[in-house]
Each structure stands twice: as C-alpha cells, then as structure tokens.
Amino acid sequence: MPWEPLPDRHEPEPTAMSAGLDRLVRHLGGSSADAMTTLFDRWTEFVGDTMGAHCRPVSLRGGVLLVAVDDPAWSTEVRFLEAALITRLNAEMGESAIGSIEVRVRPRTGRNT
C-alpha cells in the first residue's frame, strides 16, 4: 500500500534553501549563510591582494574567525591588524559576526603562492 499524508494535514509552503542553510550554519555556531559566503568568497577583496595571498579564512564559530597563514610572519601581521580587520569584516558582512581572530600557521601544499 502506498504512503499517503494524513487527511487534515496541509502541505507546507516551499521555503528558500538559504533559510535551511542559515539554521544549519547557526546551529553549528556560525553566522548566517550569506555572511559566511560573503566572507569566504570576497576575502581577498576585504583584506587586499597581498594579505589574501598569504592568509585565508578557515572557519567562523561562536564569533571567532580562524585564519590560516602560510608563514609565521603573517601570523604576527594578522594579530597586529586584528581590531581593524574585525571592524572592516563586520562592516562588509553587514553584521557583528566576528568578535576575535585566531591565527594558525598552515603552509599551503601543492602551490607556490
């Protein structure tokens, strides 16, 4: 016998996929899906070509942005610019999603950038 919905049940209205993604990302401790997409897609635009070539966002959880750098010198640079980066990124993303930045040195593999 094929499955049929209960007779009094109304079909739910379709919702945008972004609404489900927002719930999922927020449940995992992140910001909105739009903010996360903006952060990762436009990273180099926000931080500049030079910094963007050596630093990349890894995650954003609970207001903490994890940034990977390819050299310890860039770790120092990101820490020195932390307050300015937080202000700029929050302004560009349209919300106060970032409260602090953690930096990890993770050399890029397979690339000479």
C-alpha positions in Angstrom: 0.0 0.0 0.0 1.5 3.4 -1.0 2.1 6.1 1.6 -0.5 8.9 1.9 -0.5 12.0 4.1 -3.0 12.4 6.8 -6.3 13.8 5.5 -6.2 17.0 7.7 -2.6 17.8 7.0 -1.8 20.7 4.7 1.3 20.7 2.5 3.9 23.0 3.9 4.8 26.0 1.8 8.1 25.8 0.0 10.9 27.7 1.7 14.1 29.1 0.3 17.1 26.8 0.7 19.0 29.7 2.3 16.7 29.6 5.2 17.6 26.0 5.9 21.3 26.7 5.4 21.0 29.7 7.8 19.5 27.4 10.5 22.2 24.8 9.9 25.1 27.2 10.0 23.8 29.0 13.1 23.2 25.6 14.8 26.9 24.8 14.1 28.0 28.1 15.7 28.5 30.1 12.6 26.9 33.3 11.3 24.3 33.4 8.5 24.9 31.5 5.3 25.0 34.8 3.4 27.6 36.3 5.7 29.8 33.1 5.5 29.6 33.1 1.7 30.5 36.8 1.6 33.4 36.2 4.0 34.9 33.3 2.1 34.2 34.5 -1.5 35.3 38.1 -1.0 38.2 37.5 1.4 40.9 38.9 -0.8 38.8 41.9 -1.6 38.4 42.7 2.1 42.0 42.2 3.2 43.9 43.1 0.0 45.8 41.1 -2.6 49.0 40.8 -0.6 47.4 39.6 2.7 44.9 37.5 0.7 47.8 35.6 -1.0 49.2 34.6 2.4 46.1 34.3 4.7 42.8 32.6 4.2 39.7 32.1 6.4 39.1 28.6 7.7 36.1 28.8 9.9 33.8 31.2 11.8 32.3 29.7 15.0 30.9 31.5 18.0 32.3 34.8 16.9 35.8 33.5 16.5 37.3 33.7 13.0 40.0 31.2 12.4 42.6 32.4 9.8 45.3 30.2 8.3 48.5 31.8 7.3 51.4 30.4 5.2 54.2 31.9 7.3 54.7 32.9 11.0 55.4 36.5 9.9 51.8 36.7 8.6 50.6 35.5 11.9 52.2 38.5 13.6 50.7 40.8 10.9 47.2 39.5 11.4 47.4 39.8 15.1 48.7 43.4 14.8 45.8 44.3 12.5 43.1 42.2 14.4 41.0 45.2 15.5 41.0 46.8 12.1 40.2 43.5 10.4 37.3 42.8 12.7 35.8 46.2 12.1 36.2 46.0 8.3 34.9 42.5 8.0 31.9 43.1 10.2 31.0 46.2 8.2 31.4 44.4 4.9 29.3 41.4 6.1 26.6 43.6 7.4 26.6 42.1 10.9 28.7 41.7 14.0 29.6 38.1 13.4 33.3 38.4 14.3 34.5 39.2 17.8 38.0 37.9 17.6 40.5 36.3 15.3 42.7 33.2 15.9 45.6 32.5 13.6 47.2 29.2 12.7 50.3 28.7 10.6 49.4 26.2 7.9 51.7 26.3 4.9 49.9 25.7 1.6 50.7 22.5 0.0 51.0 21.9 -3.7 51.1 25.6 -4.6 53.7 28.2 -4.8 51.6 31.2 -3.8 
